[in-house]
C-alpha cells in the first residue's frame, strides 16, 4: 500500500514518531533512505525492554519503547513506558546521520496474545503473510479455547486460482518456524464476508483459514 501511494501520487512518505506525553509528534522521523526513524538522543533517552519482565534488551531486539526526557522541565518523565513495540536498529544509516534509529512501530503491548505459552503479536503474523504474494494485506486473527487448548485461526484473502491446501501448509510452516507453534492447517473456500459496497470488488476473492 505504501509503495502504491508513493508511485501513483508521486510523493515521498516519511514515518514520524511522537507522543503527547513527551514532546508531541516529531521526536523521530525517517530519512529518504526509509530504513528507520532517527530520534533525537540529545532530547530523549530510549530503551527497549521486555514488556513482561522489564529487562532491558540489546539493540536489534523487539520490545517495548521506554523513554526518559532529558531537557523537559515542566513535566519530565523518567523511564516512561509507551506500550509501543519496536526495536533500536543497530549500525549507521546510509544517510550519514549519527542520530540513532527506531524501527517502525510494530504494534502495542496490549495487542499481545498468549497462545500455548508463547507471546504473540499481530504484527508477527502480518510480517509472515507479507512473504506470500498470493494473499492480500487483509487478514483476521481469531483466538479460541477449545478442549482445554488455545487455538488461533488466521483468515487471509486470496483468489480462487491458488492451491488452497498447499498455501495453507506453507503459511502454517512459516508460522511454526518463526513463532514456535506446531500448527494444524486447514483450507476453506468460503466467500469473504464483505459490506455491500465492497461485494462487487471482492466477491471473486476467497478466504483461507489456517488453524494453529
Secondary structure, DSSP 8 states (H G I E B T S, - for coil): -HHHHHHHHT-----EEEETTTTEEEEEEE-TT-SSEEE-TTTEEEEEE-TTT--B--TT--EEEEEEESS--TT--SSEEEEEEE-EE-S--TT---S-EE----EEGGG-EEETTEEE-HHHHHHHHTT-TTEEEEEEEEEEEETTEEEEEEEEEEETTS-HHHHHHHHHHHHHHHH----EE-----B----HHHHHHHTTEEEEEEE-
